[in-house]
Amino acid sequence: MRRLKGRGEGEWRRVPVAPPLTRILRRHLETFGTGPGGRVFRGVRGGELATVTYRRVWDRARLAALSDAEYASPLAKRPYDLRHACVSTWLNGGVPATQVAEWVGRSVEVLLRVYAKCIEGQDEAAKRCIEQALRDD
């Protein structure tokens, strides 16, 4: 089994998850336990879930959830695209880049190199922060 990038055996990091999703995950783990190596899902014979299975299920989920035009587009083409959507949402929501970098296991430099083009609409909020800081002094 492959370890996550840049982490040794047994290393972990804390990542925020919305309470409703946490409840779903906990319920799943209580019902099914974990697969090989502590993975959330397992194959039909109890081993590691085949990559092709993920791809097929993901494709069916996209087909069911998206319009025909969205399905034909690159929108959420791979499950990994959800990571990009999540990180972009955190950054656009105003979570400091240092915190997001810690959560996703990247340096701030790499995070901003990849996601700077996704950050938008924060001009007015940033100006208000500066105004407030100058008022406080």
C-alpha positions as CSV (number, residue, x, y, z in Angstrom):
1,M,0.0,0.0,0.0
2,R,1.2,3.5,-0.9
3,R,1.6,6.1,1.8
4,L,0.4,9.7,1.4
5,K,2.9,12.1,-0.1
6,G,5.7,13.2,2.3
7,R,4.5,11.2,5.3
8,G,6.0,8.3,7.1
9,E,4.3,5.3,8.5
10,G,1.7,6.2,11.1
11,E,1.9,10.0,10.5
12,W,-1.4,11.9,10.3
13,R,-2.8,15.4,10.2
14,R,-6.0,16.9,11.4
15,V,-8.4,18.1,8.7
16,P,-11.8,19.8,9.3
17,V,-14.9,18.0,8.1
18,A,-18.5,19.2,8.3
19,P,-20.5,17.6,11.1
20,P,-23.0,16.0,8.7
21,L,-20.2,14.3,6.7
22,T,-18.5,13.2,9.9
23,R,-21.7,11.5,11.0
24,I,-22.0,9.7,7.7
25,L,-18.4,8.5,7.9
26,R,-18.8,7.3,11.5
27,R,-22.0,5.4,10.6
28,H,-20.2,3.8,7.7
29,L,-17.2,2.7,9.8
30,E,-19.5,1.4,12.6
31,T,-21.4,-0.7,10.0
32,F,-18.6,-1.9,7.8
33,G,-15.4,-1.3,9.7
34,T,-12.3,-0.6,7.7
35,G,-10.6,-2.3,4.8
36,P,-6.9,-3.2,4.3
37,G,-4.5,-0.7,5.9
38,G,-7.4,1.2,7.6
39,R,-9.0,2.2,4.3
40,V,-12.6,3.3,4.3
41,F,-13.7,0.9,1.5
42,R,-12.7,-2.6,0.6
43,G,-13.1,-4.8,-2.5
44,V,-15.7,-7.6,-2.8
45,R,-13.2,-10.2,-1.5
46,G,-12.1,-8.0,1.4
47,G,-8.9,-6.7,-0.2
48,E,-8.1,-3.3,-1.6
49,L,-10.7,-1.7,-3.8
50,A,-9.6,-1.7,-7.4
51,T,-9.1,1.7,-9.0
52,V,-11.4,0.8,-11.9
53,T,-14.2,0.4,-9.4
54,Y,-13.7,3.9,-8.0
55,R,-13.8,5.2,-11.6
56,R,-16.9,3.4,-12.5
57,V,-18.8,4.4,-9.4
58,W,-17.6,8.0,-9.8
59,D,-18.8,8.1,-13.4
60,R,-22.2,6.8,-12.5
61,A,-22.5,9.4,-9.6
62,R,-21.6,12.2,-12.0
63,L,-24.1,11.0,-14.6
64,A,-26.8,11.0,-11.9
65,A,-25.9,14.3,-10.3
66,L,-25.0,16.5,-13.2
67,S,-26.9,17.9,-16.2
68,D,-25.9,16.6,-19.6
69,A,-23.8,19.7,-20.3
70,E,-22.0,19.4,-16.9
71,Y,-21.4,15.7,-17.4
72,A,-19.9,16.4,-20.8
73,S,-17.6,19.0,-19.3
74,P,-14.5,18.4,-17.2
75,L,-16.4,19.3,-14.0
76,A,-15.5,16.9,-11.2
77,K,-14.1,14.5,-13.8
78,R,-12.0,12.7,-11.2
79,P,-12.7,12.1,-7.5
80,Y,-9.4,14.0,-6.8
81,D,-11.1,17.1,-8.3
82,L,-13.1,17.3,-5.0
83,R,-9.9,18.2,-3.2
84,H,-9.4,21.2,-5.5
85,A,-13.0,22.3,-5.0
86,C,-12.6,22.0,-1.3
87,V,-9.3,23.9,-1.1
88,S,-10.6,26.6,-3.4
89,T,-13.8,27.0,-1.3
90,W,-11.7,27.3,1.9
91,L,-9.5,30.0,0.3
92,N,-12.4,31.9,-1.2
93,G,-14.2,31.7,2.2
94,G,-11.3,33.6,3.7
95,V,-9.5,30.8,5.6
96,P,-5.9,32.0,5.8
97,A,-3.5,30.3,3.4
98,T,-1.3,29.2,6.2
99,Q,-4.1,27.2,7.8
100,V,-5.3,25.7,4.5
101,A,-1.7,24.7,3.7
102,E,-1.5,22.9,7.0
103,W,-4.8,21.1,6.5
104,V,-3.9,19.9,3.0
105,G,-0.3,19.0,3.8
106,R,1.4,21.5,1.4
107,S,3.7,24.5,1.9
108,V,2.1,27.9,1.6
109,E,4.3,28.5,-1.4
110,V,3.1,25.4,-3.3
111,L,-0.5,26.0,-2.2
112,L,-0.5,29.6,-3.6
113,R,1.3,28.5,-6.7
114,V,-1.5,26.0,-7.5
115,Y,-4.5,27.9,-6.1
116,A,-3.8,31.6,-6.5
117,K,-5.7,31.7,-9.7
118,C,-8.8,30.3,-7.9
119,I,-8.9,33.0,-5.2
120,E,-11.4,35.7,-6.1
121,G,-13.9,38.1,-4.7
122,Q,-12.0,38.9,-1.5
123,D,-11.1,42.5,-2.4
124,E,-13.9,44.2,-0.3
125,A,-13.4,41.9,2.7
126,A,-9.6,42.5,2.6
127,K,-10.2,46.3,2.5
128,R,-12.6,46.0,5.5
129,C,-9.9,44.1,7.4
130,I,-7.3,46.8,6.7
131,E,-9.7,49.5,7.6
132,Q,-10.5,47.8,10.9
133,A,-6.8,47.3,11.7
134,L,-6.1,51.0,11.1
135,R,-9.1,52.0,13.3
136,D,-7.9,49.8,16.1
137,D,-4.5,51.5,16.1
